[in-house]
């Protein structure tokens, strides 16, 4: 008999032994993760080949996933369930792999932002791989109207612009509410926001919306979906010398792709596009 994590013995018949072994590995990842392969193999008492085979099966089914350092942590099944159960404080954990991937693809600073007291607060960050552009934005709140993250939240009604004058942060900050309204309409049209030296001189950023699944309102006739909600925004930022006008579309496309993948994990399923609805109506 093999000694499993927490000192329990694996005594199940052969038919369920693999399930028991996989469960013990999964329990350790959930309670102690991220956990490295060597630690999982050692504490479970399983052969490395057995540990590897079981972890591959768990990973293949979304029950565990690897972080950037090779450690195993709870997979998409767990984080998706936690989010749908209302554990919104876990958004950072859910989003981290998407931030990491976007950072690796662009080399620029990646941020996740949410609305907070009439401003946008950055709650997670992946640092730029470059020496220039290494500001730590985590915990900082900035005005909604001059940040790409904030414009996304405003455009999709995830935040409300405070009353009063719009603060001018730089010479290019949009301070006219009418001009901002037109800018937000453009954000909705193309699916992402851009700020070009509006928050700080020399700083350019793009951002895309992150959705969660719609709530359902129950009734005697079943449930009817409410509108999906934008709960956060994902951004890429860097100096104007790197995030040039010609590079922005490609970076924005990658940002939208990761934001969409994160939204899917949170249970969001986009409906048919306007063009698709028009085609269906004409058919």
Backbone bond lengths (Angstrom), bond angles and torsions (degrees), N, CA, C in turn:
res aa  C-N    CA-C-N  psi(-1)  N-CA   C-N-CA  omega(-1)  CA-C   N-CA-C  phi
1 X - - - 1.471 - - 1.516 110.07 -
2 X 1.337 115.87 146.09 1.454 120.82 -177.55 1.511 110.31 -103.17
3 X 1.333 115.10 143.44 1.454 121.24 179.45 1.513 109.49 -84.40
4 X 1.307 117.85 123.34 1.462 122.16 -179.23 1.511 110.01 -97.03
5 X 1.358 115.52 175.29 1.453 120.96 178.89 1.514 109.84 -57.64
6 X 1.344 116.58 147.93 1.455 125.19 179.37 1.520 111.85 66.37
7 X 1.346 118.01 19.06 1.443 121.43 171.41 1.505 115.27 76.41
8 X 1.323 119.58 14.33 1.456 121.39 179.04 1.519 109.62 -88.76
9 X 1.340 116.18 147.95 1.454 120.85 -178.84 1.514 110.49 -96.40
10 X 1.307 114.52 139.46 1.455 119.86 177.68 1.523 108.26 -89.64
11 X 1.332 117.11 99.98 1.457 120.98 -173.95 1.526 112.18 -114.96
12 X 1.342 117.03 9.30 1.458 119.98 -175.43 1.516 111.02 -70.27
13 X 1.325 116.43 155.16 1.473 119.99 175.11 1.519 110.63 -60.10
14 X 1.334 115.07 164.04 1.455 120.40 -176.66 1.518 112.37 -56.74
15 X 1.339 117.88 -33.09 1.450 120.53 -176.76 1.510 113.65 -62.64
16 X 1.317 118.20 -29.73 1.465 121.58 -178.77 1.522 112.93 -115.94
17 X 1.309 117.31 4.21 1.458 119.73 -177.10 1.522 112.22 -61.64
18 X 1.333 117.22 -41.04 1.462 120.32 179.67 1.525 110.69 -64.00
19 X 1.333 116.01 -38.63 1.452 119.62 178.32 1.523 110.16 -64.09
20 X 1.335 116.91 -44.43 1.471 120.96 178.86 1.532 111.05 -60.71
21 X 1.312 115.81 -43.96 1.464 119.63 -179.59 1.527 110.91 -63.44
22 X 1.321 116.16 -45.92 1.469 119.76 179.12 1.526 110.44 -62.37
23 X 1.334 116.33 -39.21 1.458 120.32 179.81 1.522 111.53 -63.26
24 X 1.315 117.18 -40.01 1.463 120.59 178.99 1.525 111.40 -64.21
25 X 1.330 116.33 -41.15 1.464 120.06 176.26 1.529 110.54 -63.25
26 X 1.329 115.43 -43.21 1.462 120.30 -178.90 1.526 111.44 -64.01
27 X 1.334 116.68 -41.60 1.468 120.62 178.42 1.520 110.66 -60.13
28 X 1.326 116.65 -41.52 1.459 119.74 -179.31 1.533 111.39 -66.73
29 X 1.329 116.62 -39.51 1.467 120.11 178.48 1.530 110.58 -64.70
30 X 1.338 116.50 -43.56 1.462 120.69 -178.27 1.529 111.36 -64.62
31 X 1.322 116.74 -41.98 1.464 119.94 -175.19 1.520 113.79 -85.82
32 X 1.324 117.35 -26.21 1.471 119.98 -172.09 1.525 113.58 -123.53
33 X 1.321 118.54 -4.55 1.460 120.86 -172.01 1.507 113.35 -61.30
34 X 1.354 116.63 159.69 1.466 125.83 -2.28 1.540 111.92 -71.05
35 X 1.322 115.33 140.00 1.466 122.02 -178.44 1.522 108.42 -125.22
36 X 1.317 115.47 133.99 1.464 119.89 179.86 1.528 111.02 -77.39
37 X 1.319 115.21 157.22 1.463 121.68 -178.93 1.524 111.37 -56.46
38 X 1.326 116.81 -45.75 1.460 120.08 -176.97 1.524 111.65 -60.72
39 X 1.333 116.62 -37.95 1.461 120.37 179.52 1.525 111.02 -69.31
40 X 1.331 116.43 -40.78 1.460 120.00 178.55 1.522 111.38 -62.98
41 X 1.328 116.50 -42.37 1.455 120.58 -179.95 1.521 111.10 -65.38
42 X 1.347 115.89 -41.65 1.460 120.13 -176.85 1.523 112.30 -69.30
43 X 1.327 116.75 -46.01 1.465 119.57 -175.82 1.525 112.97 -74.36
44 X 1.317 117.12 -25.65 1.465 119.55 179.16 1.518 111.96 -83.47
45 X 1.334 116.78 -21.46 1.460 120.33 -176.73 1.512 112.98 77.87
46 X 1.336 116.89 8.42 1.461 120.55 -179.52 1.525 110.99 -86.27
47 X 1.307 115.39 153.49 1.466 119.69 174.00 1.525 108.97 -64.07
48 X 1.314 115.91 150.75 1.466 119.55 -178.16 1.527 111.31 -60.21
49 X 1.320 116.84 -37.43 1.466 119.57 -179.62 1.526 110.64 -65.38
50 X 1.348 116.47 -39.84 1.460 120.48 178.08 1.520 110.56 -66.87
51 X 1.331 116.14 -44.70 1.466 120.79 178.96 1.519 110.46 -59.09
52 X 1.320 116.15 -44.57 1.458 120.78 -179.21 1.523 110.92 -62.44
53 X 1.315 117.25 -44.90 1.461 121.34 -178.53 1.531 111.37 -63.37
54 X 1.324 116.80 -42.48 1.464 120.42 -179.41 1.527 111.83 -68.63
55 X 1.331 116.02 -41.07 1.466 119.43 179.10 1.521 111.57 -65.16
56 X 1.332 116.07 -36.83 1.464 119.51 177.45 1.524 110.65 -62.94
57 X 1.343 116.53 -40.05 1.465 120.22 178.51 1.528 110.94 -66.29
58 X 1.339 116.49 -42.31 1.463 120.24 178.59 1.521 111.38 -64.72
59 X 1.330 115.98 -39.55 1.458 120.31 179.44 1.525 110.88 -68.80
60 X 1.296 116.37 -39.46 1.462 121.19 -179.38 1.532 111.41 -62.41
61 X 1.318 116.24 -29.93 1.460 121.36 -178.32 1.523 113.56 -99.49
62 X 1.343 116.63 12.29 1.456 120.55 174.02 1.510 115.62 76.22
63 X 1.341 117.31 15.50 1.462 120.27 -178.63 1.526 112.42 -89.81
64 X 1.323 117.71 -25.02 1.464 122.39 172.02 1.524 107.83 -135.78
65 X 1.325 115.51 159.47 1.455 121.15 174.47 1.522 108.31 -146.31
66 X 1.315 116.33 158.96 1.461 121.00 -179.03 1.516 110.51 -98.83
67 X 1.326 115.68 142.36 1.454 119.07 175.69 1.521 109.41 -90.62
68 X 1.328 116.76 -176.57 1.455 120.75 -176.07 1.511 114.33 -65.56
69 X 1.346 116.91 -17.48 1.471 120.76 -179.31 1.522 112.76 -101.77
70 X 1.336 116.84 6.36 1.455 119.70 177.17 1.509 114.61 92.19
71 X 1.334 117.76 -1.58 1.453 120.45 178.40 1.521 111.51 -78.34
72 X 1.323 116.20 153.83 1.458 121.25 178.29 1.528 109.41 -97.30
73 X 1.322 115.62 136.05 1.457 121.85 177.90 1.521 108.76 -137.83
74 X 1.351 118.36 168.91 1.473 119.79 -178.81 1.519 111.79 -54.22
75 X 1.317 115.91 140.27 1.459 121.27 -175.28 1.509 113.64 -85.63
76 X 1.329 114.94 -173.52 1.453 121.79 -173.36 1.527 112.16 -62.54
77 X 1.317 118.04 -31.05 1.463 120.15 179.34 1.522 110.37 -60.32
78 X 1.339 116.42 -43.65 1.462 120.62 -178.04 1.521 111.88 -70.83
79 X 1.337 116.73 -46.09 1.464 118.47 -176.04 1.525 110.99 -69.74
80 X 1.336 116.78 -33.41 1.451 119.60 176.96 1.523 110.46 -66.36
81 X 1.318 117.13 -42.59 1.462 120.96 178.28 1.524 110.88 -63.69
82 X 1.326 116.36 -42.92 1.465 119.77 -179.80 1.516 110.92 -61.56
83 X 1.340 116.10 -41.85 1.470 119.26 -179.37 1.525 110.38 -66.17
84 X 1.313 116.76 -46.98 1.466 119.75 -177.93 1.518 111.32 -66.00
85 X 1.334 117.68 -21.75 1.459 121.31 178.37 1.517 111.71 -84.75
86 X 1.328 117.24 2.59 1.455 120.73 174.56 1.517 114.89 99.46
87 X 1.307 118.48 7.31 1.462 120.68 -178.95 1.519 109.83 -83.26
88 X 1.325 116.14 68.98 1.455 120.37 -174.27 1.523 112.48 -68.12
89 X 1.343 115.77 -20.52 1.456 118.68 177.62 1.524 110.59 -63.96
90 X 1.336 116.52 -17.40 1.456 119.85 -179.98 1.510 113.67 -87.27
91 X 1.328 117.98 9.33 1.459 120.32 -178.10 1.524 111.81 -57.83
92 X 1.324 117.25 -38.87 1.465 120.08 -178.65 1.522 110.43 -62.36
93 X 1.337 116.31 -44.57 1.463 120.48 179.16 1.517 110.88 -62.56
94 X 1.327 116.25 -43.23 1.455 120.78 179.82 1.525 110.85 -62.48
95 X 1.340 115.92 -40.97 1.464 120.96 -172.31 1.523 114.17 -83.13
96 X 1.319 118.23 -20.29 1.462 120.86 -170.10 1.528 114.87 -53.31
97 X 1.341 119.54 -44.77 1.479 118.33 179.21 1.522 112.88 -60.61
98 X 1.326 117.51 -32.19 1.464 121.03 -179.00 1.528 110.18 -74.18
99 X 1.329 116.80 -37.55 1.457 120.64 174.71 1.525 110.31 -63.56
100 X 1.320 115.45 -44.07 1.468 120.16 -179.80 1.526 111.07 -59.75
101 X 1.323 115.61 -45.68 1.471 119.95 -177.69 1.520 111.50 -65.83
102 X 1.331 116.06 -39.87 1.463 119.83 178.73 1.522 110.92 -67.01
103 X 1.330 116.39 -37.51 1.457 120.13 177.00 1.518 112.49 -64.95
104 X 1.331 116.51 -40.72 1.463 120.28 178.34 1.519 111.15 -65.54
105 X 1.325 116.81 -35.49 1.467 120.96 -177.19 1.521 112.67 -74.23
106 X 1.329 117.25 -33.44 1.470 120.41 -173.78 1.518 113.74 -106.82
107 X 1.327 117.29 -27.34 1.464 120.90 -176.21 1.516 113.18 77.49
108 X 1.339 116.98 0.26 1.459 121.01 -176.24 1.530 111.22 -100.71
109 X 1.330 116.25 176.75 1.458 121.69 179.27 1.523 109.85 -74.49
110 X 1.324 115.86 131.91 1.457 122.10 -178.91 1.522 108.43 -115.19
111 X 1.340 116.29 134.58 1.462 120.46 178.77 1.517 111.89 -133.71
112 X 1.315 114.75 149.29 1.452 122.94 171.26 1.516 106.90 -113.57
113 X 1.336 117.25 126.62 1.455 120.73 -175.50 1.514 112.66 -127.17
114 X 1.338 115.40 148.68 1.465 121.60 177.38 1.522 108.38 -133.60
115 X 1.328 115.87 159.71 1.453 120.94 177.50 1.523 109.71 -72.95
116 X 1.330 115.53 139.08 1.465 120.17 -179.13 1.521 109.55 -154.23
117 X 1.325 116.73 110.68 1.457 122.96 174.42 1.528 112.45 52.07
118 X 1.315 116.29 49.03 1.451 121.32 176.47 1.508 115.30 75.63
119 X 1.331 117.26 12.84 1.457 122.03 177.82 1.523 107.99 -136.91
120 X 1.322 117.61 -178.50 1.451 121.64 173.97 1.522 107.94 -113.38
121 X 1.324 115.06 129.03 1.467 121.04 -179.71 1.517 109.62 -110.82
122 X 1.323 115.89 131.00 1.453 120.78 176.35 1.519 109.18 -83.96
123 X 1.338 116.78 121.54 1.461 120.43 -173.83 1.526 112.69 -107.54
124 X 1.315 117.68 -10.85 1.469 120.68 178.04 1.517 108.94 -154.27
125 X 1.326 115.40 151.60 1.469 119.80 -177.52 1.515 111.17 -150.31
126 X 1.318 115.26 144.65 1.462 123.22 166.07 1.516 106.14 -115.67
127 X 1.320 116.47 124.19 1.456 120.64 -174.65 1.523 112.33 -71.47
128 X 1.319 114.66 151.91 1.456 121.27 175.55 1.526 110.33 -64.74
129 X 1.315 115.72 150.36 1.469 119.91 175.82 1.517 111.32 -81.26
130 X 1.340 116.83 -7.18 1.455 121.78 -179.67 1.533 110.59 -95.84
131 X 1.313 116.28 156.21 1.459 120.63 177.57 1.523 110.91 -70.05
132 X 1.335 116.11 -37.49 1.465 120.34 177.92 1.523 108.45 -85.83
133 X 1.315 116.04 126.54 1.458 120.64 179.79 1.510 112.28 104.57
134 X 1.338 116.90 31.00 1.455 120.41 -175.47 1.509 115.67 -101.34
135 X 1.334 119.21 27.98 1.461 121.88 179.56 1.525 110.75 -66.70
136 X 1.326 116.52 136.20 1.460 120.83 175.12 1.531 108.62 -92.08
137 X 1.330 115.89 109.05 1.456 121.38 -176.36 1.515 113.45 -93.01
138 X 1.322 118.59 -7.92 1.465 121.22 -174.07 1.525 110.37 -60.95
139 X 1.327 115.14 129.53 1.457 121.18 -179.85 1.518 113.94 88.08
140 X 1.334 116.80 -9.91 1.461 120.17 -179.44 1.529 110.31 -88.33
141 X 1.314 115.75 140.05 1.466 121.64 175.38 1.516 108.98 -110.86
142 X 1.324 116.85 135.89 1.462 121.63 -179.39 1.524 108.45 -131.19
143 X 1.337 118.03 160.63 1.466 120.67 -179.49 1.524 112.02 -60.02
144 X 1.309 115.51 142.15 1.463 121.70 -178.21 1.522 112.55 -62.93
145 X 1.328 117.63 -41.11 1.462 121.29 -167.86 1.516 114.53 -73.83
146 X 1.342 118.19 -15.61 1.465 119.58 -176.71 1.524 113.29 -118.84
147 X 1.338 116.98 12.69 1.464 121.82 175.96 1.524 108.94 -118.24
148 X 1.314 117.15 141.69 1.465 120.38 178.95 1.526 110.46 -60.63
149 X 1.316 117.05 -41.45 1.462 121.24 176.39 1.522 110.57 -58.27
150 X 1.336 115.94 -45.75 1.449 120.69 -178.58 1.514 112.94 -65.42
151 X 1.325 116.68 -39.16 1.465 119.89 179.42 1.526 111.19 -63.56
152 X 1.331 116.86 -37.49 1.459 119.91 176.61 1.526 110.19 -63.09
153 X 1.323 116.94 -46.59 1.463 120.82 -179.09 1.522 111.19 -62.75
154 X 1.322 116.79 -38.84 1.462 120.64 177.35 1.528 111.41 -67.86
155 X 1.331 115.86 -43.95 1.467 120.57 -175.55 1.519 111.99 -62.33
156 X 1.333 116.74 -33.18 1.467 120.45 -176.10 1.527 112.25 -107.14
157 X 1.345 116.00 21.89 1.471 122.01 174.83 1.524 113.62 59.52
158 X 1.321 117.00 29.34 1.460 120.72 174.93 1.526 110.81 -92.02
159 X 1.318 116.79 -4.54 1.466 122.42 177.68 1.521 107.80 -151.80
160 X 1.306 115.34 158.24 1.464 121.04 179.63 1.512 109.35 -120.86
161 X 1.320 115.50 132.84 1.457 120.75 -179.20 1.532 109.68 -68.33
162 X 1.331 117.90 127.66 1.464 119.72 179.54 1.527 111.03 -64.33
163 X 1.317 117.31 154.33 1.468 119.57 177.70 1.528 110.58 -70.15
164 X 1.299 115.57 162.21 1.458 120.06 177.02 1.515 113.35 101.80
165 X 1.302 114.41 -172.05 1.462 121.62 -175.79 1.523 110.96 -72.36
166 X 1.325 116.38 141.75 1.457 121.60 175.30 1.525 108.82 -81.49
167 X 1.308 116.22 122.37 1.464 121.79 -175.11 1.524 110.18 -66.77
168 X 1.308 116.76 135.06 1.463 122.26 175.50 1.520 108.87 -92.10
169 X 1.329 116.86 111.92 1.466 121.55 -179.82 1.521 112.26 -90.26
170 X 1.331 116.73 -31.36 1.463 121.82 179.30 1.525 107.94 -143.58
171 X 1.312 115.95 179.77 1.457 120.03 178.55 1.509 113.72 -68.45
172 X 1.349 118.36 -15.39 1.464 120.97 -178.55 1.529 112.84 -109.71
173 X 1.325 118.20 6.46 1.465 120.68 178.31 1.525 110.14 -63.52
174 X 1.318 116.56 134.78 1.458 121.77 176.25 1.533 107.97 -77.54
175 X 1.316 116.65 117.11 1.466 120.54 -178.27 1.524 112.56 -116.01
176 X 1.319 117.69 -3.03 1.457 122.31 176.50 1.529 108.83 -91.82
177 X 1.316 117.35 126.34 1.455 120.36 179.83 1.526 111.85 -64.61
178 X 1.299 117.44 -33.43 1.451 120.49 177.96 1.525 110.72 -68.30
179 X 1.330 116.79 -43.18 1.466 120.31 177.27 1.524 110.60 -64.00
180 X 1.322 116.69 -37.96 1.467 120.36 178.10 1.527 110.18 -66.07
181 X 1.335 116.91 -40.90 1.464 120.36 178.50 1.526 110.77 -58.57
182 X 1.330 117.59 -41.57 1.456 121.47 178.19 1.522 111.07 -67.21
183 X 1.331 116.00 -37.80 1.460 120.76 178.23 1.526 110.59 -63.53
184 X 1.329 116.95 -41.93 1.460 121.31 -179.37 1.526 111.24 -66.83
185 X 1.321 117.12 -34.45 1.461 120.27 175.69 1.529 110.29 -63.24
186 X 1.317 116.44 -37.88 1.467 120.99 177.46 1.522 110.83 -67.82
187 X 1.333 117.30 -36.34 1.463 121.36 176.35 1.529 109.82 -58.89
188 X 1.318 116.75 -46.53 1.467 120.44 179.95 1.526 111.52 -65.73
189 X 1.326 116.79 -35.62 1.466 120.35 -178.27 1.522 111.95 -66.13
190 X 1.343 116.81 -46.15 1.464 119.61 -174.99 1.525 113.23 -94.35
191 X 1.354 117.40 -16.28 1.464 120.52 176.48 1.508 115.36 92.90
192 X 1.308 118.99 5.08 1.463 121.03 177.58 1.526 109.85 -154.59
193 X 1.333 115.10 160.28 1.460 121.83 179.15 1.520 110.09 -110.08
194 X 1.324 115.42 153.19 1.461 122.15 176.63 1.526 108.80 -132.01
195 X 1.316 116.76 135.62 1.471 120.62 167.88 1.525 107.37 -124.24
196 X 1.313 114.45 130.16 1.459 121.23 -177.42 1.527 108.82 -117.46
197 X 1.327 115.97 93.56 1.462 123.23 179.40 1.537 111.47 58.98
198 X 1.319 117.06 34.75 1.462 121.47 179.23 1.521 112.62 -92.99
199 X 1.339 116.26 -27.09 1.467 120.94 178.70 1.520 111.19 -94.13
200 X 1.320 115.77 -44.49 1.464 122.54 177.43 1.522 108.81 -141.97
201 X 1.311 118.43 144.69 1.469 119.98 175.88 1.526 110.86 -58.73
202 X 1.315 116.13 132.39 1.462 121.02 177.82 1.514 115.14 84.97
203 X 1.351 118.46 -4.00 1.464 121.53 -177.41 1.526 110.52 -102.99
204 X 1.334 115.48 126.75 1.468 122.33 177.89 1.527 107.54 -120.25
205 X 1.337 116.57 143.39 1.466 119.89 180.00 1.517 110.46 -148.21
206 X 1.324 115.03 151.21 1.457 122.38 170.05 1.523 106.95 -126.30
207 X 1.343 117.23 151.68 1.461 121.13 -179.10 1.515 110.21 -148.53
208 X 1.330 115.76 152.40 1.465 122.16 -179.46 1.523 109.17 -133.54
209 X 1.339 117.17 155.00 1.468 120.53 -176.92 1.519 113.44 -78.76
210 X 1.330 115.10 148.01 1.464 123.50 172.54 1.524 107.50 -114.67
211 X 1.317 116.24 122.47 1.466 122.29 -178.15 1.527 111.25 -101.71
212 X 1.312 115.83 158.37 1.452 121.15 166.38 1.513 107.85 -118.53
213 X 1.347 116.83 167.05 1.452 121.25 -179.50 1.514 109.97 -63.66
214 X 1.330 117.12 149.07 1.468 119.67 177.08 1.515 110.94 -67.87
215 X 1.320 116.15 147.38 1.456 120.55 170.88 1.525 107.97 -74.05
216 X 1.311 115.95 165.03 1.464 119.67 175.42 1.506 109.32 -123.41
217 X 1.285 115.06 139.71 1.462 120.51 177.21 1.511 108.28 -102.95
218 X 1.323 116.46 114.53 1.456 120.98 -175.53 1.513 112.19 -77.88
219 X 1.286 115.67 157.64 1.451 121.97 177.75 1.502 109.29 -165.70
220 X 1.336 116.00 -179.85 1.456 119.60 -177.65 1.507 112.05 -65.04
221 X 1.347 115.71 -25.17 1.459 119.11 -178.41 1.490 113.38 -96.26
222 X 1.352 116.91 13.82 1.456 119.20 -179.71 1.491 110.38 113.52
223 X 1.336 117.42 -148.53 1.455 121.51 -177.92 1.513 108.89 -128.28
224 X 1.315 115.27 145.64 1.460 120.62 178.16 1.502 109.35 -122.11
225 X 1.334 119.09 132.70 1.456 120.86 -175.51 1.511 112.31 -72.51
226 X 1.319 115.74 138.71 1.452 120.95 169.67 1.523 108.33 -89.37
227 X 1.305 115.60 169.54 1.462 119.76 -178.11 1.518 110.38 -62.34
228 X 1.339 115.58 140.49 1.458 119.51 175.34 1.527 109.12 -63.17
229 X 1.308 115.32 151.26 1.453 121.17 -172.54 1.522 111.00 -116.93
230 X 1.326 116.55 133.98 1.459 120.90 170.03 1.521 107.27 -81.06
231 X 1.324 116.29 122.61 1.462 120.60 -174.85 1.530 112.50 -109.68
232 X 1.325 116.72 -13.90 1.462 120.25 -177.01 1.519 108.63 -163.33
233 X 1.319 115.20 176.60 1.462 121.38 174.86 1.524 108.67 -137.58
234 X 1.306 115.10 147.19 1.462 123.12 -179.29 1.521 108.30 -114.44
235 X 1.338 117.16 131.92 1.462 118.88 -174.63 1.523 112.69 -131.73
236 X 1.322 113.76 156.89 1.463 123.79 170.48 1.523 106.28 -123.01
237 X 1.316 117.92 128.20 1.459 120.61 -179.54 1.518 110.60 -135.53
238 X 1.324 114.83 153.83 1.455 120.51 -179.89 1.517 110.05 -173.78
239 X 1.310 117.02 175.28 1.465 119.96 179.19 1.518 111.79 -68.05
240 X 1.322 114.92 151.24 1.464 120.38 -178.59 1.521 112.47 -60.23
241 X 1.313 117.42 -23.71 1.465 120.49 178.94 1.520 112.25 -69.57
242 X 1.359 117.53 -21.90 1.462 121.02 178.39 1.525 111.84 -106.26
243 X 1.328 117.11 -44.00 1.459 119.96 177.39 1.523 108.38 -86.69
244 X 1.302 115.18 72.38 1.460 121.84 -177.28 1.520 110.66 -79.74
245 X 1.312 116.36 167.09 1.467 121.67 -179.51 1.533 111.09 -56.61
246 X 1.328 116.48 -39.22 1.459 119.41 -177.75 1.534 112.29 -72.77
247 X 1.329 117.47 -24.62 1.459 120.86 -177.78 1.532 112.74 -88.95
248 X 1.308 117.72 -22.76 1.461 122.02 -173.56 1.530 113.14 -56.26
249 X 1.344 120.54 -45.74 1.473 118.91 -178.47 1.527 113.54 -57.72
250 X 1.325 117.76 -41.58 1.464 120.40 -179.84 1.521 111.51 -67.74
251 X 1.326 116.65 -41.54 1.464 120.70 178.87 1.530 109.98 -66.01
252 X 1.331 116.38 -41.33 1.460 120.39 179.10 1.527 111.33 -63.61
253 X 1.321 116.89 -39.31 1.458 120.92 178.57 1.521 110.92 -61.74
254 X 1.337 116.11 -42.58 1.468 120.00 178.88 1.531 110.83 -67.72
255 X 1.324 116.23 -38.98 1.462 120.83 178.62 1.525 110.38 -62.95
256 X 1.325 117.23 -44.46 1.461 120.94 179.13 1.529 111.41 -64.08
257 X 1.330 116.76 -35.86 1.458 120.35 179.92 1.521 111.02 -64.56
258 X 1.331 117.20 -44.16 1.466 120.16 179.45 1.521 111.21 -70.18
259 X 1.335 117.31 -37.11 1.464 120.30 176.81 1.531 110.22 -64.11
260 X 1.318 117.38 -38.79 1.467 121.48 178.24 1.521 111.27 -67.07
261 X 1.341 116.67 -40.73 1.466 120.20 178.54 1.523 110.70 -64.53
262 X 1.326 117.00 -40.73 1.463 120.83 176.93 1.526 110.16 -64.88
263 X 1.322 117.04 -42.05 1.465 121.10 178.48 1.525 110.93 -59.98
264 X 1.331 116.32 -40.20 1.461 120.30 178.91 1.517 110.80 -62.32
265 X 1.326 116.99 -39.14 1.453 121.15 178.21 1.528 111.13 -65.18
266 X 1.325 116.31 -30.04 1.464 121.14 178.57 1.525 112.01 -83.97
267 X 1.335 116.10 6.94 1.451 120.33 174.50 1.507 115.58 95.27
268 X 1.337 117.92 3.44 1.467 120.57 -177.80 1.519 110.48 -79.77
269 X 1.322 115.32 133.68 1.460 121.31 174.90 1.521 107.91 -126.60
270 X 1.322 119.13 111.76 1.467 120.72 -177.40 1.516 111.87 -64.72
271 X 1.328 115.89 142.88 1.458 120.76 175.96 1.510 109.79 -81.31
272 X 1.317 117.53 -178.12 1.468 120.75 179.50 1.517 110.91 -64.02
273 X 1.327 115.95 145.59 1.454 120.71 178.79 1.516 110.61 -70.00
274 X 1.317 115.20 167.07 1.460 120.32 178.81 1.521 110.67 -59.76
275 X 1.332 116.50 -40.18 1.465 119.93 179.60 1.517 110.93 -65.91
276 X 1.359 116.62 -39.15 1.456 120.00 178.49 1.526 111.02 -64.70
277 X 1.339 116.68 -40.35 1.468 120.00 179.09 1.531 110.94 -64.16
278 X 1.351 115.49 -38.44 1.456 119.13 178.38 1.519 111.67 -64.78
279 X 1.349 116.29 -39.19 1.467 120.40 178.29 1.522 110.38 -64.94
280 X 1.356 116.08 -43.36 1.454 119.84 -179.22 1.519 111.15 -63.95
281 X 1.353 116.05 -36.78 1.458 119.86 179.59 1.520 112.19 -68.47
282 X 1.336 116.47 -31.29 1.460 120.67 -178.30 1.522 111.79 -82.18
283 X 1.335 116.24 -18.35 1.470 119.59 -176.07 1.537 111.88 -72.71
